[in-house]
Amino acid sequence: MAPFVYLFRKGRQMNMKPVGKEIRRRFPRLTMSLVMAIIFWIVSIIVPPTMGDIDIPGLNLKAEYLVWIVTTVITYVFLFRALSDALILGDIVTDIFVKRLGIKQEVSPKRAFRDFIYIIIVILVAAAISPVLSEVGDFGSTLRNITTYIALGIILILIYDIGRILYRIIEQRAESVADRLAKMAEKTKESK
């Protein structure tokens, strides 16, 4: 059975899609959004100075400002689209990474605590390896830096996973409180 990714919107589960299909859909969109953002950013830098002193009648604006504003807004639209796709892909990569570490896919404080323990382990291992690597000939400082960046990447992924877990726990608790309040409101309405 293929692994699935859950897409959420406003706290509600929307649908379930195979991970491969989601990656095939999101990665090209992410790439094209970034390319288009870069193109419009370059246009916003190059084109406005070439407009000279052209005034837009009725708006009382110089053409260079209008072109700059429009291209900057379009750049931000593409960046926002890229960010939304990157967040979904980040969730998928985090899930894959967490599964590779052997952590069960559960939403519990235990898993968040395990991630925290893994962070401590990564810090300790990186701190223990760093002095040894710095003694390796001409490449010692480079190897030490690579180790530091790898440890930082792993720590960031684990912190992100902890954040997702805490968010889901709080969201579940808030939904249960909202359900209880709604039931209480319905009971008082029925009793009247």
C-alpha positions as CSV (number, residue, x, y, z in Angstrom):
1,M,0.0,0.0,0.0
2,A,1.3,3.4,-1.0
3,P,2.1,6.0,1.8
4,F,-0.4,8.8,1.9
5,V,-0.1,12.5,2.8
6,Y,-2.9,14.3,4.6
7,L,-3.8,17.8,3.5
8,F,-5.3,20.1,6.1
9,R,-7.3,23.2,5.6
10,K,-8.4,25.2,8.7
11,G,-7.9,22.3,11.0
12,R,-10.1,19.9,9.0
13,Q,-8.7,17.0,7.0
14,M,-9.4,17.6,3.3
15,N,-8.2,14.5,1.5
16,M,-5.6,11.8,1.3
17,K,-3.2,11.6,-1.6
18,P,-0.3,9.3,-2.4
19,V,3.0,10.9,-1.4
20,G,4.5,10.2,-4.9
21,K,1.6,11.9,-6.6
22,E,1.7,14.8,-4.3
23,I,5.5,15.3,-4.8
24,R,5.1,15.0,-8.6
25,R,2.4,17.7,-8.4
26,R,4.0,20.1,-6.0
27,F,7.7,20.1,-6.9
28,P,7.2,21.4,-10.5
29,R,4.8,24.0,-9.2
30,L,7.4,25.1,-6.5
31,T,10.1,25.2,-9.1
32,M,8.1,27.3,-11.6
33,S,6.8,29.6,-8.9
34,L,10.4,30.3,-7.8
35,V,11.5,30.8,-11.4
36,M,8.7,33.2,-12.1
37,A,9.4,35.1,-8.8
38,I,13.0,35.5,-9.8
39,I,12.0,36.7,-13.3
40,F,9.6,39.3,-12.0
41,W,12.1,40.4,-9.4
42,I,14.7,41.0,-12.1
43,V,12.1,42.8,-14.2
44,S,11.2,45.0,-11.2
45,I,14.9,46.0,-10.9
46,I,15.7,46.5,-14.6
47,V,12.6,47.9,-16.3
48,P,11.5,50.8,-14.0
49,P,14.7,52.8,-14.4
50,T,14.2,52.6,-18.2
51,M,10.8,54.3,-18.0
52,G,12.2,57.7,-17.6
53,D,9.9,60.5,-16.6
54,I,6.7,59.1,-18.1
55,D,3.7,60.1,-16.1
56,I,0.5,58.0,-16.0
57,P,-2.4,60.4,-16.7
58,G,-5.2,60.4,-14.2
59,L,-3.1,58.5,-11.5
60,N,-0.6,61.2,-11.0
61,L,2.1,58.6,-10.8
62,K,5.3,58.0,-12.6
63,A,5.3,54.9,-14.8
64,E,8.4,53.5,-13.2
65,Y,6.7,53.4,-9.8
66,L,3.6,51.7,-11.2
67,V,5.7,49.1,-13.1
68,W,7.8,48.5,-9.9
69,I,4.7,48.1,-7.7
70,V,3.0,45.7,-10.2
71,T,6.1,43.5,-10.7
72,T,6.8,43.4,-7.0
73,V,3.2,42.4,-6.2
74,I,3.4,39.6,-8.8
75,T,6.8,38.5,-7.3
76,Y,5.2,38.2,-3.9
77,V,2.2,36.3,-5.3
78,F,4.6,33.7,-6.8
79,L,6.7,33.6,-3.6
80,F,3.5,33.0,-1.6
81,R,2.6,30.1,-3.9
82,A,6.1,28.7,-3.7
83,L,5.9,28.9,0.1
84,S,2.6,27.0,0.3
85,D,4.0,24.2,-1.9
86,A,7.3,24.2,0.1
87,L,5.4,23.8,3.3
88,I,3.5,20.7,2.0
89,L,6.8,19.3,0.6
90,G,8.5,20.1,3.9
91,D,5.8,18.1,5.8
92,I,6.4,15.1,3.4
93,V,10.2,15.3,3.8
94,T,9.8,15.6,7.6
95,D,7.5,12.6,7.7
96,I,10.0,10.5,5.5
97,F,12.9,11.6,7.7
98,V,11.1,10.8,10.9
99,K,10.1,7.4,9.6
100,R,13.7,6.7,8.6
101,L,14.8,7.5,12.2
102,G,12.3,4.8,13.3
103,I,9.9,7.1,15.1
104,K,6.3,6.0,14.9
105,Q,3.8,8.3,13.3
106,E,1.8,9.2,16.4
107,V,0.6,12.5,17.6
108,S,1.5,12.4,21.2
109,P,3.7,14.2,23.8
110,K,5.8,11.1,23.9
111,R,6.9,11.5,20.3
112,A,7.7,15.2,20.9
113,F,9.8,14.2,23.9
114,R,11.6,11.6,21.8
115,D,12.4,14.2,19.2
116,F,13.8,16.4,22.0
117,I,16.0,13.5,23.1
118,Y,17.1,13.0,19.5
119,I,18.1,16.7,19.4
120,I,20.2,16.3,22.5
121,I,21.8,13.2,21.1
122,V,22.6,15.0,17.8
123,I,24.2,17.9,19.7
124,L,26.3,15.6,21.8
125,V,27.5,13.5,18.9
126,A,28.3,16.6,16.8
127,A,30.2,18.1,19.8
128,A,32.1,14.9,20.3
129,I,33.0,14.4,16.7
130,S,33.9,18.1,16.0
131,P,37.3,18.2,17.8
132,V,38.4,14.9,16.2
133,L,37.5,16.1,12.7
134,S,39.3,19.4,13.2
135,E,42.6,17.5,13.6
136,V,42.3,15.9,10.1
137,G,45.0,17.5,8.0
138,D,44.0,20.3,5.7
139,F,40.3,19.4,5.6
140,G,39.7,19.4,9.3
141,S,37.9,22.7,9.5
142,T,35.8,21.9,6.4
143,L,34.8,18.5,7.9
144,R,33.9,20.2,11.2
145,N,31.8,22.8,9.4
146,I,30.0,20.1,7.3
147,T,29.3,18.1,10.5
148,T,27.9,21.3,12.2
149,Y,25.6,22.0,9.2
150,I,24.3,18.4,9.0
151,A,23.6,18.5,12.8
152,L,21.9,21.8,12.4
153,G,19.7,20.5,9.5
154,I,18.7,17.4,11.6
155,I,17.9,19.6,14.6
156,L,15.8,22.0,12.5
157,I,13.8,19.1,11.1
158,L,13.2,17.6,14.6
159,I,12.2,21.1,16.0
160,Y,9.8,21.5,13.1
161,D,8.3,18.0,13.8
162,I,7.9,19.0,17.5
163,G,6.1,22.1,16.4
164,R,3.8,20.1,14.2
165,I,3.0,17.7,17.0
166,L,2.3,20.4,19.5
167,Y,0.1,22.2,17.0
168,R,-1.9,19.1,16.3
169,I,-2.3,18.3,20.0
170,I,-3.5,21.9,20.8
171,E,-5.8,21.8,17.7
172,Q,-7.3,18.5,18.9
173,R,-7.9,19.8,22.4
174,A,-9.4,23.1,21.1
175,E,-11.8,21.1,18.8
176,S,-12.9,18.9,21.7
177,V,-13.5,22.0,23.9
178,A,-15.5,23.6,21.0
179,D,-17.5,20.4,20.6
180,R,-18.3,20.4,24.4
181,L,-19.3,24.0,24.3
182,A,-21.5,23.5,21.3
183,K,-23.2,20.5,22.9
184,M,-23.8,22.6,26.1
185,A,-25.3,25.4,24.0
186,E,-27.6,22.9,22.2
187,K,-28.7,21.4,25.5
188,T,-29.5,24.8,27.0
189,K,-31.3,25.8,23.8
190,E,-33.4,22.5,23.9
191,S,-34.3,22.9,27.5
192,K,-35.9,26.3,27.0
